[in-house]
Amino acid sequence: MTSETNITLIKSLEEVLDLERAALVQGDLDRLTHMVPEKEKLIGAINDLQVMDSEALIRVQQKVERNQALLNSAADGIRSVASRMAELRRVRQEFSTYGADGQRSGFAVRSNVKLEKRA
């Protein structure tokens, strides 16, 4: 491969990484899934290059690390939301209190409670 082709591959990967960052910042996770095949193809092609130490590759590595940190934060946020939703479901199904002895007591909440209205 020529040096010009190498530069084109690296610039293309940088553009994809910049788009990935924008999608992460905007919370557009659907857009991320569409970028994966192109990103993998470009990374594979760059891995085949013989250039080991280049400022452009160092820049790409920094962008990859930046995006990985954003991906990790997004995953942590998703896990937090899932945990909170599970907790809310549990609260709706059970009422818990603590007795004088410090022991927790749970009471099942009836889900089909009907209120009868009388005139």
Phi and psi in degrees as GROMACS dihedral restraints (atoms count N, CA, C in turn):
[ dihedral_restraints ]
;  ai    aj    ak    al  type     phi  dphi    fc
    3     4     5     6     1   -82.5    20    10
    4     5     6     7     1   164.3    20    10
    6     7     8     9     1   -63.5    20    10
    7     8     9    10     1   -34.6    20    10
    9    10    11    12     1   -65.2    20    10
   10    11    12    13     1   -39.3    20    10
   12    13    14    15     1   -65.7    20    10
   13    14    15    16     1   -40.4    20    10
   15    16    17    18     1   -59.0    20    10
   16    17    18    19     1   -46.3    20    10
   18    19    20    21     1   -62.8    20    10
   19    20    21    22     1   -40.8    20    10
   21    22    23    24     1   -63.0    20    10
   22    23    24    25     1   -43.4    20    10
   24    25    26    27     1   -61.8    20    10
   25    26    27    28     1   -44.8    20    10
   27    28    29    30     1   -65.4    20    10
   28    29    30    31     1   -43.2    20    10
   30    31    32    33     1   -64.6    20    10
   31    32    33    34     1   -38.8    20    10
   33    34    35    36     1   -62.8    20    10
   34    35    36    37     1   -42.5    20    10
   36    37    38    39     1   -65.5    20    10
   37    38    39    40     1   -39.3    20    10
   39    40    41    42     1   -60.7    20    10
   40    41    42    43     1   -41.1    20    10
   42    43    44    45     1   -63.6    20    10
   43    44    45    46     1   -42.9    20    10
   45    46    47    48     1   -63.7    20    10
   46    47    48    49     1   -41.2    20    10
   48    49    50    51     1   -65.6    20    10
   49    50    51    52     1   -36.9    20    10
   51    52    53    54     1   -66.6    20    10
   52    53    54    55     1   -40.6    20    10
   54    55    56    57     1   -66.0    20    10
   55    56    57    58     1   -38.2    20    10
   57    58    59    60     1   -62.8    20    10
   58    59    60    61     1   -43.2    20    10
   60    61    62    63     1   -61.1    20    10
   61    62    63    64     1   -44.7    20    10
   63    64    65    66     1   -60.8    20    10
   64    65    66    67     1   -41.5    20    10
   66    67    68    69     1   -65.5    20    10
   67    68    69    70     1   -39.5    20    10
   69    70    71    72     1   -65.4    20    10
   70    71    72    73     1   -44.1    20    10
   72    73    74    75     1   -64.1    20    10
   73    74    75    76     1   -36.4    20    10
   75    76    77    78     1   -83.4    20    10
   76    77    78    79     1    -8.6    20    10
   78    79    80    81     1    75.7    20    10
   79    80    81    82     1    21.3    20    10
   81    82    83    84     1   -89.9    20    10
   82    83    84    85     1    79.9    20    10
   84    85    86    87     1   -70.2    20    10
   85    86    87    88     1   -27.0    20    10
   87    88    89    90     1   -63.4    20    10
   88    89    90    91     1   -40.2    20    10
   90    91    92    93     1   -64.4    20    10
   91    92    93    94     1   -32.2    20    10
   93    94    95    96     1   -61.6    20    10
   94    95    96    97     1   -40.2    20    10
   96    97    98    99     1   -64.5    20    10
   97    98    99   100     1   -29.7    20    10
   99   100   101   102     1   -76.6    20    10
  100   101   102   103     1   -20.0    20    10
  102   103   104   105     1   -85.5    20    10
  103   104   105   106     1   -21.0    20    10
  105   106   107   108     1   -57.4    20    10
  106   107   108   109     1   -48.9    20    10
  108   109   110   111     1   -59.9    20    10
  109   110   111   112     1   -42.9    20    10
  111   112   113   114     1   -65.2    20    10
  112   113   114   115     1   -42.7    20    10
  114   115   116   117     1   -62.4    20    10
  115   116   117   118     1   -45.5    20    10
  117   118   119   120     1   -62.4    20    10
  118   119   120   121     1   -40.7    20    10
  120   121   122   123     1   -63.1    20    10
  121   122   123   124     1   -45.8    20    10
  123   124   125   126     1   -66.0    20    10
  124   125   126   127     1   -41.7    20    10
  126   127   128   129     1   -64.0    20    10
  127   128   129   130     1   -41.0    20    10
  129   130   131   132     1   -60.9    20    10
  130   131   132   133     1   -43.1    20    10
  132   133   134   135     1   -66.5    20    10
  133   134   135   136     1   -39.4    20    10
  135   136   137   138     1   -69.5    20    10
  136   137   138   139     1   -35.6    20    10
  138   139   140   141     1   -62.0    20    10
  139   140   141   142     1   -28.9    20    10
  141   142   143   144     1   -77.2    20    10
  142   143   144   145     1   -11.4    20    10
  144   145   146   147     1   -70.5    20    10
  145   146   147   148     1   153.7    20    10
  147   148   149   150     1   -89.2    20    10
  148   149   150   151     1    -6.8    20    10
  150   151   152   153     1   -77.0    20    10
  151   152   153   154     1   122.9    20    10
  153   154   155   156     1  -105.7    20    10
  154   155   156   157     1   -31.7    20    10
  156   157   158   159     1  -129.7    20    10
  157   158   159   160     1   102.6    20    10
  159   160   161   162     1  -142.4    20    10
  160   161   162   163     1   143.4    20    10
  162   163   164   165     1   -60.8    20    10
  163   164   165   166     1   -36.9    20    10
  165   166   167   168     1   -64.3    20    10
  166   167   168   169     1   -40.9    20    10
  168   169   170   171     1   -68.4    20    10
  169   170   171   172     1   -35.3    20    10
  171   172   173   174     1   -64.8    20    10
  172   173   174   175     1   -41.0    20    10
  174   175   176   177     1   -62.5    20    10
  175   176   177   178     1   -43.2    20    10
  177   178   179   180     1   -62.7    20    10
  178   179   180   181     1   -43.2    20    10
  180   181   182   183     1   -59.9    20    10
  181   182   183   184     1   -41.3    20    10
  183   184   185   186     1   -64.4    20    10
  184   185   186   187     1   -39.2    20    10
  186   187   188   189     1   -67.7    20    10
  187   188   189   190     1   -38.7    20    10
  189   190   191   192     1   -62.4    20    10
  190   191   192   193     1   -44.3    20    10
  192   193   194   195     1   -64.2    20    10
  193   194   195   196     1   -40.0    20    10
  195   196   197   198     1   -61.9    20    10
  196   197   198   199     1   -47.0    20    10
  198   199   200   201     1   -66.8    20    10
  199   200   201   202     1   -35.1    20    10
  201   202   203   204     1   -64.0    20    10
  202   203   204   205     1   -39.2    20    10
  204   205   206   207     1   -63.4    20    10
  205   206   207   208     1   -40.7    20    10
  207   208   209   210     1   -65.7    20    10
  208   209   210   211     1   -41.1    20    10
  210   211   212   213     1   -62.4    20    10
  211   212   213   214     1   -41.7    20    10
  213   214   215   216     1   -63.0    20    10
  214   215   216   217     1   -40.8    20    10
  216   217   218   219     1   -65.4    20    10
  217   218   219   220     1   -40.9    20    10
  219   220   221   222     1   -63.3    20    10
  220   221   222   223     1   -42.4    20    10
  222   223   224   225     1   -64.4    20    10
  223   224   225   226     1   -40.6    20    10
  225   226   227   228     1   -61.6    20    10
  226   227   228   229     1   -41.1    20    10
  228   229   230   231     1   -64.0    20    10
  229   230   231   232     1   -41.3    20    10
  231   232   233   234     1   -65.0    20    10
  232   233   234   235     1   -42.6    20    10
  234   235   236   237     1   -62.9    20    10
  235   236   237   238     1   -38.9    20    10
  237   238   239   240     1   -64.3    20    10
  238   239   240   241     1   -43.4    20    10
  240   241   242   243     1   -64.2    20    10
  241   242   243   244     1   -43.5    20    10
  243   244   245   246     1   -62.0    20    10
  244   245   246   247     1   -41.2    20    10
  246   247   248   249     1   -64.7    20    10
  247   248   249   250     1   -42.6    20    10
  249   250   251   252     1   -65.1    20    10
  250   251   252   253     1   -41.1    20    10
  252   253   254   255     1   -64.7    20    10
  253   254   255   256     1   -39.0    20    10
  255   256   257   258     1   -63.8    20    10
  256   257   258   259     1   -39.8    20    10
  258   259   260   261     1   -64.1    20    10
  259   260   261   262     1   -41.9    20    10
  261   262   263   264     1   -64.5    20    10
  262   263   264   265     1   -38.4    20    10
  264   265   266   267     1   -63.2    20    10
  265   266   267   268     1   -41.0    20    10
  267   268   269   270     1   -64.9    20    10
  268   269   270   271     1   -40.5    20    10
  270   271   272   273     1   -64.0    20    10
  271   272   273   274     1   -37.6    20    10
  273   274   275   276     1   -68.9    20    10
  274   275   276   277     1   -24.2    20    10
  276   277   278   279     1   -95.3    20    10
  277   278   279   280     1   -17.3    20    10
  279   280   281   282     1  -146.9    20    10
  280   281   282   283     1   138.9    20    10
  282   283   284   285     1  -103.8    20    10
  283   284   285   286     1   124.7    20    10
  285   286   287   288     1  -116.9    20    10
  286   287   288   289     1   141.7    20    10
  288   289   290   291     1  -136.9    20    10
  289   290   291   292     1   167.5    20    10
  291   292   293   294     1  -116.7    20    10
  292   293   294   295     1   133.3    20    10
  294   295   296   297     1   -83.4    20    10
  295   296   297   298     1   179.1    20    10
  297   298   299   300     1   -62.4    20    10
  298   299   300   301     1   -26.3    20    10
  300   301   302   303     1   -84.2    20    10
  301   302   303   304     1     0.0    20    10
  303   304   305   306     1    84.8    20    10
  304   305   306   307     1     2.5    20    10
  306   307   308   309     1   -86.9    20    10
  307   308   309   310     1   141.1    20    10
  309   310   311   312     1   -82.3    20    10
  310   311   312   313     1   136.6    20    10
  312   313   314   315     1  -123.1    20    10
  313   314   315   316     1   130.4    20    10
  315   316   317   318     1  -111.8    20    10
  316   317   318   319     1   141.9    20    10
  318   319   320   321     1  -126.3    20    10
  319   320   321   322     1   127.6    20    10
  321   322   323   324     1   -68.1    20    10
  322   323   324   325     1   139.4    20    10
  324   325   326   327     1   -97.8    20    10
  325   326   327   328     1   130.4    20    10
  327   328   329   330     1   -73.1    20    10
  328   329   330   331     1   131.4    20    10
  330   331   332   333     1   -87.1    20    10
  331   332   333   334     1   -23.4    20    10
  333   334   335   336     1  -108.6    20    10
  334   335   336   337     1    48.5    20    10
  336   337   338   339     1   -76.8    20    10
  337   338   339   340     1   128.8    20    10
  339   340   341   342     1  -116.6    20    10
  340   341   342   343     1   136.2    20    10
  342   343   344   345     1   -99.4    20    10
  343   344   345   346     1   124.9    20    10
  345   346   347   348     1   -94.3    20    10
  346   347   348   349     1   128.7    20    10
  348   349   350   351     1  -101.8    20    10
  349   350   351   352     1   123.4    20    10
  351   352   353   354     1  -113.8    20    10
  352   353   354   355     1   143.9    20    10
